[in-house]
Amino acid sequence: MSKFKSELPPVSRIDVLLLCSSLIIGICVQIASPKFRQELDIANVFVYFVCVMISCFGIWLSLFAKKYTLDELAAMKTVSTPKFPEVSEHAIECRFQVFNKTAAIFLDTVSGQIYFEGCHVPRKLLTSTQSWYSCPITDVKATHMCRNEVFRNEGKRMRFSREGEDQSLFIVTASGTASIPSSANNFAQLRDKLKEIVPYNQPGFSIDHPMMSMVYLAGAVFGLFAGWALTPNSASDSTLGLFVLCGAILGVATGHVLVLIADRNLKIGLTQPIGFGTVGAIVGLVVHRPFAPIVGWNAGMAYMVVGSLIGCVFGIIMHNRERDPSIVQSEKDLIEKN
């Protein structure tokens, strides 16, 4: 395993070392004070723990992280990237803008390659788009069409509206994802060709579905209420805030892990059922609002449950439509055999 390297110069390393050391000294002085035990609660312990961990990492980084040599830094800055891939004249070229930067996708069916320029995001933690990425077309595991919400001002009324032409195409590869807006040139041609090449989505990549944002929302809401319910009655406001915050974070992480395990180990896609179920619950709450004075505010939970169930059923239907019929038939044969 390669050693961790840092670009911090000696002066910056000294600054980081002094800052982190001062923070640890300040925490030690605070702990030694007579009022520390009187003011101690879970929230303070959590804050102190985070500060100590950050300080220890900074001290380690300034003392032990191996720094790049001048030759290595010069080599990194002079590495050239290809300006244009070698594609055939029959390749589909799709260009669009991403935050004032030009991005492109080249689908070359002659060579069997697909090229991404400034739009492919690798499946890693805290990553950004790659300047260039190419892979075989067979590495495209799934494609998803998502209608974008457009916020419009019609007179004095503000509303969300769905436009048929305002869509995004999500491409899932073996190592990452890419998103292409419908404003890109040759968008329809690229979409239809990819749908022809990848007619069904392969299992194991539900975590990259656009509906994962709604799964995270559901996990955060459930975790928030769980943290509120588990907070002791005698706890302070800071402790309540800490429980709610940790509950929301754990809820998001639980949703991610649940979808990942169900998809890769059990071959069950939960992204769309949970995602559309969350949307259904929100719609149910919105529908209940005009009738609240008549049926009562307590009936809102029933509206949310009904909307969530309808959304889950719709999500299951949408998920089954995207699955390969041969895989579905093999699962049915396996169940009948057992």
Secondary structure as GFF3:
##gff-version 3
##sequence-region A 1 338
A	DSSP	beta_strand	5	6	.	.	.	ID=ss1
A	DSSP	alpha_helix	10	32	.	.	.	ID=ss2
A	DSSP	alpha_helix	36	39	.	.	.	ID=ss3
A	DSSP	alpha_helix	42	63	.	.	.	ID=ss4
A	DSSP	beta_strand	66	67	.	.	.	ID=ss5
A	DSSP	alpha_helix	70	77	.	.	.	ID=ss6
A	DSSP	beta_strand	92	98	.	.	.	ID=ss7
A	DSSP	beta_strand	101	108	.	.	.	ID=ss8
A	DSSP	beta_strand	113	122	.	.	.	ID=ss9
A	DSSP	beta_strand	130	136	.	.	.	ID=ss10
A	DSSP	three_ten_helix	137	139	.	.	.	ID=ss11
A	DSSP	beta_strand	140	154	.	.	.	ID=ss12
A	DSSP	beta_strand	157	173	.	.	.	ID=ss13
A	DSSP	beta_strand	176	181	.	.	.	ID=ss14
A	DSSP	alpha_helix	187	197	.	.	.	ID=ss15
A	DSSP	three_ten_helix	206	208	.	.	.	ID=ss16
A	DSSP	alpha_helix	212	230	.	.	.	ID=ss17
A	DSSP	alpha_helix	237	264	.	.	.	ID=ss18
A	DSSP	alpha_helix	271	295	.	.	.	ID=ss19
A	DSSP	three_ten_helix	297	299	.	.	.	ID=ss20
A	DSSP	alpha_helix	300	322	.	.	.	ID=ss21
A	DSSP	alpha_helix	325	337	.	.	.	ID=ss22
###
